[in-house]
Amino acid sequence: MLLEGRLARVDVDIDTVSTISGAHIGSTEAQVRALYPGRVQTTPHHYEGPEGHYLVVLSPDGRLGVRFETDGERVTRWYAGTHRAIQYVEGCQ
């Protein structure tokens, strides 16, 4: 995703790519929480019904982050970028 002409977010929707910590599509919510202890913020997913979640992990300064989308059990996609960019639900705005 480009914001103001700069790369601000990279979306991942294949299971062969993982974060440096090892989270990937197919990881369970529990596995993501274990990889980022005490750092995961959980919010309801906009489209997956009451079961789905967003799991957000921010950098210590809060400027960058990773947002995992789940079906309530497993990661279905994830993206990394600026805090602003990972908040967009629809991708490109």
Secondary structure, DSSP 8 states (H G I E B T S, - for coil): -EETTEE-EEEE-STT-B-TT--BTT-BHHHHHHHSTTTEEEEE-SSSGGG-EEEEEE-TTSSEEEEEEESSSBEEEEEEEEHHHHT-SSS--
